[in-house]
Amino acid sequence: GLRLAMGARPRIVRRQLLRAAVVSFAVGGLLGVAFGAAIAVAVTTFVGWTILLEPRTALVAIVFAGIVGMLFGYYPARQAAAQQPVVALRSD
């Protein structure tokens, strides 16, 4: 709301919010991959199973999380950028 009130164009606000959604989902995907790898290594040491951690699979998971962030972040970003600055500031 503040950016709209300061004169930012809705396109810029939408882009900023969409980037924030993609980055937060990708970081979540990265943390999920790290947590999953840590669990896999822990199971390997305690149970004795053999595991295979593929970097390509981890990259696919992180990219997929970023795509999910883009898909689920687009509509809220569009809605926020379309609001009038006074309405956006009042709801912040």
N, CA, C and O atoms as CSV, one atom per row, in Angstrom:
chain,resi,resn,atom,element,x,y,z
A,1,GLY,N,N,0.801,-1.185,0.000
A,1,GLY,CA,C,0.000,0.000,0.000
A,1,GLY,C,C,0.854,1.264,0.000
A,1,GLY,O,O,0.532,2.249,-0.663
A,2,LEU,N,N,1.937,1.215,0.750
A,2,LEU,CA,C,2.807,2.379,0.847
A,2,LEU,C,C,3.472,2.680,-0.498
A,2,LEU,O,O,3.606,3.840,-0.886
A,3,ARG,N,N,3.877,1.653,-1.187
A,3,ARG,CA,C,4.504,1.883,-2.497
A,3,ARG,C,C,3.513,2.484,-3.477
A,3,ARG,O,O,3.872,3.361,-4.262
A,4,LEU,N,N,2.279,2.024,-3.442
A,4,LEU,CA,C,1.260,2.605,-4.323
A,4,LEU,C,C,1.017,4.062,-3.969
A,4,LEU,O,O,0.864,4.901,-4.857
A,5,ALA,N,N,0.981,4.370,-2.666
A,5,ALA,CA,C,0.749,5.750,-2.236
A,5,ALA,C,C,1.908,6.659,-2.617
A,5,ALA,O,O,1.714,7.856,-2.830
A,6,MET,N,N,3.104,6.104,-2.704
A,6,MET,CA,C,4.271,6.907,-3.063
A,6,MET,C,C,4.416,7.077,-4.578
A,6,MET,O,O,5.314,7.775,-5.048
A,7,GLY,N,N,3.524,6.434,-5.336
A,7,GLY,CA,C,3.535,6.643,-6.773
A,7,GLY,C,C,4.054,5.496,-7.604
A,7,GLY,O,O,4.232,5.643,-8.814
A,8,ALA,N,N,4.302,4.355,-6.985
A,8,ALA,CA,C,4.770,3.212,-7.770
A,8,ALA,C,C,3.652,2.711,-8.673
A,8,ALA,O,O,2.480,2.742,-8.297
A,9,ARG,N,N,4.006,2.266,-9.822
A,9,ARG,CA,C,3.022,1.749,-10.756
A,9,ARG,C,C,2.567,0.360,-10.304
A,9,ARG,O,O,3.351,-0.390,-9.723
A,10,PRO,N,N,1.327,0.022,-10.562
A,10,PRO,CA,C,0.824,-1.299,-10.161
A,10,PRO,C,C,1.652,-2.452,-10.725
A,10,PRO,O,O,1.798,-3.492,-10.083
A,11,ARG,N,N,2.189,-2.263,-11.919
A,11,ARG,CA,C,3.015,-3.308,-12.531
A,11,ARG,C,C,4.254,-3.590,-11.679
A,11,ARG,O,O,4.646,-4.745,-11.508
A,12,ILE,N,N,4.867,-2.530,-11.146
A,12,ILE,CA,C,6.065,-2.675,-10.316
A,12,ILE,C,C,5.714,-3.360,-8.998
A,12,ILE,O,O,6.449,-4.231,-8.533
A,13,VAL,N,N,4.599,-2.969,-8.402
A,13,VAL,CA,C,4.173,-3.576,-7.138
A,13,VAL,C,C,3.861,-5.055,-7.355
A,13,VAL,O,O,4.252,-5.898,-6.548
A,14,ARG,N,N,3.166,-5.367,-8.431
A,14,ARG,CA,C,2.829,-6.754,-8.737
A,14,ARG,C,C,4.094,-7.582,-8.932
A,14,ARG,O,O,4.192,-8.705,-8.437
A,15,ARG,N,N,5.052,-7.027,-9.649
A,15,ARG,CA,C,6.307,-7.738,-9.890
A,15,ARG,C,C,7.071,-7.981,-8.589
A,15,ARG,O,O,7.625,-9.060,-8.380
A,16,GLN,N,N,7.097,-6.972,-7.716
A,16,GLN,CA,C,7.797,-7.116,-6.443
A,16,GLN,C,C,7.152,-8.194,-5.575
A,16,GLN,O,O,7.851,-9.021,-4.988
A,17,LEU,N,N,5.842,-8.188,-5.494
A,17,LEU,CA,C,5.155,-9.183,-4.672
A,17,LEU,C,C,5.295,-10.583,-5.256
A,17,LEU,O,O,5.402,-11.558,-4.512
A,18,LEU,N,N,5.294,-10.686,-6.573
A,18,LEU,CA,C,5.468,-11.981,-7.204
A,18,LEU,C,C,6.879,-12.519,-6.972
A,18,LEU,O,O,7.063,-13.712,-6.728
A,19,ARG,N,N,7.859,-11.648,-7.047
A,19,ARG,CA,C,9.239,-12.072,-6.758
A,19,ARG,C,C,9.380,-12.535,-5.321
A,19,ARG,O,O,10.053,-13.530,-5.053
A,20,ALA,N,N,8.758,-11.832,-4.402
A,20,ALA,CA,C,8.828,-12.227,-2.990
A,20,ALA,C,C,8.204,-13.604,-2.784
A,20,ALA,O,O,8.730,-14.409,-2.016
A,21,ALA,N,N,7.103,-13.881,-3.451
A,21,ALA,CA,C,6.458,-15.187,-3.331
A,21,ALA,C,C,7.344,-16.289,-3.899
A,21,ALA,O,O,7.496,-17.344,-3.283
A,22,VAL,N,N,7.923,-16.054,-5.059
A,22,VAL,CA,C,8.779,-17.063,-5.689
A,22,VAL,C,C,10.006,-17.329,-4.825
A,22,VAL,O,O,10.381,-18.485,-4.626
A,23,VAL,N,N,10.632,-16.282,-4.313
A,23,VAL,CA,C,11.828,-16.457,-3.490
A,23,VAL,C,C,11.490,-17.189,-2.193
A,23,VAL,O,O,12.231,-18.079,-1.776
A,24,SER,N,N,10.384,-16.825,-1.555
A,24,SER,CA,C,10.047,-17.485,-0.298
A,24,SER,C,C,9.711,-18.959,-0.508
A,24,SER,O,O,10.080,-19.794,0.317
A,25,PHE,N,N,9.017,-19.295,-1.598
A,25,PHE,CA,C,8.730,-20.697,-1.879
A,25,PHE,C,C,10.004,-21.448,-2.244
A,25,PHE,O,O,10.170,-22.597,-1.835
A,26,ALA,N,N,10.905,-20.833,-3.002
A,26,ALA,CA,C,12.151,-21.498,-3.380
A,26,ALA,C,C,13.035,-21.727,-2.160
A,26,ALA,O,O,13.670,-22.775,-2.047
A,27,VAL,N,N,13.083,-20.768,-1.251
A,27,VAL,CA,C,13.851,-20.959,-0.017
A,27,VAL,C,C,13.225,-22.080,0.806
A,27,VAL,O,O,13.937,-22.888,1.402
A,28,GLY,N,N,11.902,-22.128,0.839
A,28,GLY,CA,C,11.223,-23.234,1.514
A,28,GLY,C,C,11.565,-24.565,0.875
A,28,GLY,O,O,11.772,-25.553,1.578
A,29,GLY,N,N,11.628,-24.606,-0.447
A,29,GLY,CA,C,12.025,-25.827,-1.145
A,29,GLY,C,C,13.459,-26.213,-0.832
A,29,GLY,O,O,13.769,-27.392,-0.663
A,30,LEU,N,N,14.332,-25.219,-0.755
A,30,LEU,CA,C,15.729,-25.487,-0.405
A,30,LEU,C,C,15.844,-26.041,1.006
A,30,LEU,O,O,16.593,-26.988,1.245
A,31,LEU,N,N,15.108,-25.456,1.937
A,31,LEU,CA,C,15.110,-25.970,3.311
A,31,LEU,C,C,14.520,-27.381,3.378
A,31,LEU,O,O,14.999,-28.225,4.136
A,32,GLY,N,N,13.486,-27.628,2.585
A,32,GLY,CA,C,12.902,-28.968,2.537
A,32,GLY,C,C,13.876,-29.997,1.997
A,32,GLY,O,O,13.956,-31.110,2.515
A,33,VAL,N,N,14.613,-29.634,0.962
A,33,VAL,CA,C,15.613,-30.549,0.406
A,33,VAL,C,C,16.714,-30.808,1.428
A,33,VAL,O,O,17.149,-31.947,1.595
A,34,ALA,N,N,17.168,-29.757,2.113
A,34,ALA,CA,C,18.216,-29.923,3.123
A,34,ALA,C,C,17.729,-30.793,4.284
A,34,ALA,O,O,18.458,-31.658,4.768
A,35,PHE,N,N,16.496,-30.556,4.722
A,35,PHE,CA,C,15.933,-31.353,5.813
A,35,PHE,C,C,15.762,-32.810,5.387
A,35,PHE,O,O,16.063,-33.722,6.158
A,36,GLY,N,N,15.284,-33.030,4.176
A,36,GLY,CA,C,15.125,-34.393,3.665
A,36,GLY,C,C,16.458,-35.118,3.534
A,36,GLY,O,O,16.557,-36.304,3.845
A,37,ALA,N,N,17.480,-34.405,3.073
A,37,ALA,CA,C,18.809,-35.012,2.962
A,37,ALA,C,C,19.366,-35.345,4.338
A,37,ALA,O,O,19.991,-36.390,4.515
A,38,ALA,N,N,19.146,-34.469,5.317
A,38,ALA,CA,C,19.617,-34.731,6.677
A,38,ALA,C,C,18.911,-35.946,7.267
A,38,ALA,O,O,19.544,-36.769,7.928
A,39,ILE,N,N,17.621,-36.062,7.038
A,39,ILE,CA,C,16.875,-37.228,7.523
A,39,ILE,C,C,17.382,-38.499,6.841
A,39,ILE,O,O,17.534,-39.536,7.488
A,40,ALA,N,N,17.644,-38.416,5.534
A,40,ALA,CA,C,18.137,-39.585,4.800
A,40,ALA,C,C,19.494,-40.030,5.316
A,40,ALA,O,O,19.745,-41.226,5.463
A,41,VAL,N,N,20.363,-39.078,5.589
A,41,VAL,CA,C,21.683,-39.422,6.126
A,41,VAL,C,C,21.551,-40.012,7.526
A,41,VAL,O,O,22.258,-40.961,7.864
A,42,ALA,N,N,20.661,-39.465,8.338
A,42,ALA,CA,C,20.450,-39.999,9.690
A,42,ALA,C,C,19.915,-41.425,9.630
A,42,ALA,O,O,20.357,-42.283,10.394
A,43,VAL,N,N,18.974,-41.685,8.737
A,43,VAL,CA,C,18.441,-43.046,8.599
A,43,VAL,C,C,19.539,-43.989,8.128
A,43,VAL,O,O,19.612,-45.134,8.574
A,44,THR,N,N,20.386,-43.515,7.238
A,44,THR,CA,C,21.488,-44.346,6.742
A,44,THR,C,C,22.425,-44.755,7.868
A,44,THR,O,O,22.850,-45.908,7.943
A,45,THR,N,N,22.744,-43.811,8.740
A,45,THR,CA,C,23.688,-44.134,9.819
A,45,THR,C,C,23.064,-45.043,10.868
A,45,THR,O,O,23.757,-45.884,11.440
A,46,PHE,N,N,21.773,-44.891,11.131
A,46,PHE,CA,C,21.151,-45.703,12.186
A,46,PHE,C,C,20.669,-47.060,11.677
A,46,PHE,O,O,20.766,-48.048,12.405
A,47,VAL,N,N,20.159,-47.137,10.465
A,47,VAL,CA,C,19.580,-48.371,9.957
A,47,VAL,C,C,20.576,-49.123,9.088
A,47,VAL,O,O,20.548,-50.352,9.032
A,48,GLY,N,N,21.444,-48.405,8.419
A,48,GLY,CA,C,22.440,-49.052,7.574
A,48,GLY,C,C,22.017,-49.198,6.127
A,48,GLY,O,O,22.651,-49.934,5.370
A,49,TRP,N,N,20.965,-48.516,5.731
A,49,TRP,CA,C,20.526,-48.575,4.346
A,49,TRP,C,C,21.443,-47.729,3.472
A,49,TRP,O,O,22.115,-46.816,3.951
A,50,THR,N,N,21.456,-48.041,2.213
A,50,THR,CA,C,22.213,-47.261,1.248
A,50,THR,C,C,21.261,-46.257,0.586
A,50,THR,O,O,20.153,-46.607,0.181
A,51,ILE,N,N,21.708,-45.033,0.487
A,51,ILE,CA,C,20.892,-44.000,-0.161
A,51,ILE,C,C,21.680,-43.381,-1.302
A,51,ILE,O,O,22.904,-43.485,-1.376
A,52,LEU,N,N,20.942,-42.740,-2.178
A,52,LEU,CA,C,21.548,-42.020,-3.288
A,52,LEU,C,C,20.895,-40.650,-3.356
A,52,LEU,O,O,19.700,-40.539,-3.629
A,53,LEU,N,N,21.672,-39.616,-3.111
A,53,LEU,CA,C,21.170,-38.239,-3.172
A,53,LEU,C,C,21.627,-37.621,-4.488
A,53,LEU,O,O,22.817,-37.388,-4.700
A,54,GLU,N,N,20.672,-37.362,-5.359
A,54,GLU,CA,C,20.965,-36.793,-6.677
A,54,GLU,C,C,20.826,-35.269,-6.638
A,54,GLU,O,O,19.767,-34.766,-6.263
A,55,PRO,N,N,21.858,-34.531,-7.011
A,55,PRO,CA,C,21.740,-33.069,-7.061
A,55,PRO,C,C,20.683,-32.596,-8.063
A,55,PRO,O,O,20.031,-31.575,-7.843
A,56,ARG,N,N,20.517,-33.326,-9.147
A,56,ARG,CA,C,19.524,-32.943,-10.152
A,56,ARG,C,C,18.110,-33.030,-9.573
A,56,ARG,O,O,17.267,-32.184,-9.870
A,57,THR,N,N,17.848,-34.044,-8.751
A,57,THR,CA,C,16.540,-34.186,-8.126
A,57,THR,C,C,16.295,-33.040,-7.149
A,57,THR,O,O,15.185,-32.514,-7.077
A,58,ALA,N,N,17.311,-32.657,-6.408
A,58,ALA,CA,C,17.180,-31.532,-5.483
A,58,ALA,C,C,16.904,-30.247,-6.249
A,58,ALA,O,O,16.081,-29.439,-5.819
A,59,LEU,N,N,17.568,-30.048,-7.359
A,59,LEU,CA,C,17.341,-28.854,-8.178
A,59,LEU,C,C,15.919,-28.827,-8.731
A,59,LEU,O,O,15.282,-27.774,-8.755
A,60,VAL,N,N,15.425,-29.973,-9.172
A,60,VAL,CA,C,14.053,-30.051,-9.677
A,60,VAL,C,C,13.062,-29.694,-8.577
A,60,VAL,O,O,12.079,-28.998,-8.834
A,61,ALA,N,N,13.305,-30.160,-7.355
A,61,ALA,CA,C,12.413,-29.856,-6.236
A,61,ALA,C,C,12.404,-28.361,-5.930
A,61,ALA,O,O,11.345,-27.792,-5.666
A,62,ILE,N,N,13.552,-27.731,-5.962
A,62,ILE,CA,C,13.636,-26.298,-5.673
A,62,ILE,C,C,12.970,-25.481,-6.783
A,62,ILE,O,O,12.256,-24.518,-6.503
A,63,VAL,N,N,13.201,-25.861,-8.033
A,63,VAL,CA,C,12.565,-25.169,-9.155
A,63,VAL,C,C,11.054,-25.351,-9.100
A,63,VAL,O,O,10.305,-24.408,-9.352
A,64,PHE,N,N,10.606,-26.555,-8.773
A,64,PHE,CA,C,9.172,-26.806,-8.658
A,64,PHE,C,C,8.558,-25.946,-7.555
A,64,PHE,O,O,7.459,-25.417,-7.719
A,65,ALA,N,N,9.262,-25.805,-6.434
A,65,ALA,CA,C,8.763,-24.947,-5.355
A,65,ALA,C,C,8.666,-23.493,-5.827
A,65,ALA,O,O,7.721,-22.791,-5.467
A,66,GLY,N,N,9.626,-23.037,-6.623
A,66,GLY,CA,C,9.563,-21.680,-7.171
A,66,GLY,C,C,8.389,-21.499,-8.121
A,66,GLY,O,O,7.751,-20.447,-8.135
A,67,ILE,N,N,8.106,-22.527,-8.916
A,67,ILE,CA,C,6.966,-22.459,-9.835
A,67,ILE,C,C,5.662,-22.422,-9.057
A,67,ILE,O,O,4.746,-21.684,-9.420
A,68,VAL,N,N,5.568,-23.205,-7.997
A,68,VAL,CA,C,4.377,-23.169,-7.149
A,68,VAL,C,C,4.217,-21.773,-6.537
A,68,VAL,O,O,3.102,-21.261,-6.441
A,69,GLY,N,N,5.323,-21.165,-6.126
A,69,GLY,CA,C,5.270,-19.806,-5.602
A,69,GLY,C,C,4.771,-18.821,-6.640
A,69,GLY,O,O,4.027,-17.896,-6.313
A,70,MET,N,N,5.174,-19.011,-7.887
A,70,MET,CA,C,4.719,-18.122,-8.948
A,70,MET,C,C,3.223,-18.311,-9.193
A,70,MET,O,O,2.489,-17.337,-9.362
A,71,LEU,N,N,2.780,-19.559,-9.211
A,71,LEU,CA,C,1.370,-19.825,-9.467
A,71,LEU,C,C,0.473,-19.309,-8.340
A,71,LEU,O,O,-0.552,-18.679,-8.599
A,72,PHE,N,N,0.856,-19.572,-7.106
A,72,PHE,CA,C,0.025,-19.172,-5.980
A,72,PHE,C,C,0.286,-17.732,-5.530
A,72,PHE,O,O,-0.458,-17.207,-4.701
A,73,GLY,N,N,1.313,-17.096,-6.054
A,73,GLY,CA,C,1.588,-15.713,-5.705
A,73,GLY,C,C,1.049,-14.710,-6.704
A,73,GLY,O,O,0.959,-13.520,-6.403
A,74,TYR,N,N,0.687,-15.178,-7.894
A,74,TYR,CA,C,0.252,-14.255,-8.937
A,74,TYR,C,C,-1.064,-13.573,-8.579
A,74,TYR,O,O,-1.164,-12.349,-8.669
A,75,TYR,N,N,-2.065,-14.332,-8.179
A,75,TYR,CA,C,-3.377,-13.749,-7.909
A,75,TYR,C,C,-3.330,-12.741,-6.754
A,75,TYR,O,O,-3.852,-11.638,-6.911
A,76,PRO,N,N,-2.723,-13.072,-5.588
A,76,PRO,CA,C,-2.643,-12.061,-4.531
A,76,PRO,C,C,-1.845,-10.826,-4.939
A,76,PRO,O,O,-2.180,-9.710,-4.541
A,77,ALA,N,N,-0.793,-11.021,-5.727
A,77,ALA,CA,C,-0.009,-9.873,-6.184
A,77,ALA,C,C,-0.832,-8.997,-7.118
A,77,ALA,O,O,-0.757,-7.771,-7.048
A,78,ARG,N,N,-1.609,-9.616,-7.983
A,78,ARG,CA,C,-2.464,-8.856,-8.896
A,78,ARG,C,C,-3.535,-8.087,-8.128
A,78,ARG,O,O,-3.825,-6.932,-8.441
A,79,GLN,N,N,-4.121,-8.734,-7.123
A,79,GLN,CA,C,-5.152,-8.089,-6.308
A,79,GLN,C,C,-4.568,-6.902,-5.533
A,79,GLN,O,O,-5.187,-5.841,-5.462
A,80,ALA,N,N,-3.396,-7.082,-4.963
A,80,ALA,CA,C,-2.778,-6.008,-4.183
A,80,ALA,C,C,-2.396,-4.823,-5.070
A,80,ALA,O,O,-2.560,-3.670,-4.673
A,81,ALA,N,N,-1.893,-5.103,-6.255
A,81,ALA,CA,C,-1.481,-4.022,-7.152
A,81,ALA,C,C,-2.673,-3.275,-7.730
A,81,ALA,O,O,-2.537,-2.122,-8.140
A,82,ALA,N,N,-3.839,-3.912,-7.770
A,82,ALA,CA,C,-5.018,-3.281,-8.353
A,82,ALA,C,C,-5.771,-2.393,-7.359
A,82,ALA,O,O,-6.663,-1.646,-7.761
A,83,GLN,N,N,-5.432,-2.459,-6.088
A,83,GLN,CA,C,-6.141,-1.667,-5.088
A,83,GLN,C,C,-5.783,-0.186,-5.207
A,83,GLN,O,O,-4.712,0.183,-5.688
A,84,GLN,N,N,-6.703,0.631,-4.761
A,84,GLN,CA,C,-6.424,2.066,-4.656
A,84,GLN,C,C,-5.457,2.275,-3.478
A,84,GLN,O,O,-5.547,1.551,-2.487
A,85,PRO,N,N,-4.544,3.238,-3.563
A,85,PRO,CA,C,-3.562,3.431,-2.487
A,85,PRO,C,C,-4.208,3.659,-1.117
A,85,PRO,O,O,-3.700,3.158,-0.113
A,86,VAL,N,N,-5.297,4.392,-1.056
A,86,VAL,CA,C,-5.942,4.657,0.236
A,86,VAL,C,C,-6.483,3.362,0.825
A,86,VAL,O,O,-6.349,3.127,2.026
A,87,VAL,N,N,-7.082,2.535,0.009
A,87,VAL,CA,C,-7.631,1.264,0.478
A,87,VAL,C,C,-6.504,0.347,0.913
A,87,VAL,O,O,-6.619,-0.326,1.937
A,88,ALA,N,N,-5.422,0.306,0.159
A,88,ALA,CA,C,-4.285,-0.554,0.499
A,88,ALA,C,C,-3.637,-0.105,1.809
A,88,ALA,O,O,-3.258,-0.948,2.622
A,89,LEU,N,N,-3.503,1.184,2.026
A,89,LEU,CA,C,-2.919,1.682,3.277
A,89,LEU,C,C,-3.844,1.407,4.460
A,89,LEU,O,O,-3.372,1.105,5.556
A,90,ARG,N,N,-5.133,1.505,4.254
A,90,ARG,CA,C,-6.077,1.274,5.338
A,90,ARG,C,C,-6.043,-0.178,5.770
A,90,ARG,O,O,-6.186,-0.461,6.959
A,91,SER,N,N,-5.859,-1.105,4.849
A,91,SER,CA,C,-5.868,-2.524,5.189
A,91,SER,C,C,-4.519,-3.016,5.656
A,91,SER,O,O,-4.432,-4.128,6.176
A,92,ASP,N,N,-3.452,-2.235,5.493
A,92,ASP,CA,C,-2.129,-2.652,5.966
A,92,ASP,C,C,-2.083,-2.559,7.408
A,92,ASP,O,O,-1.056,-2.865,8.014
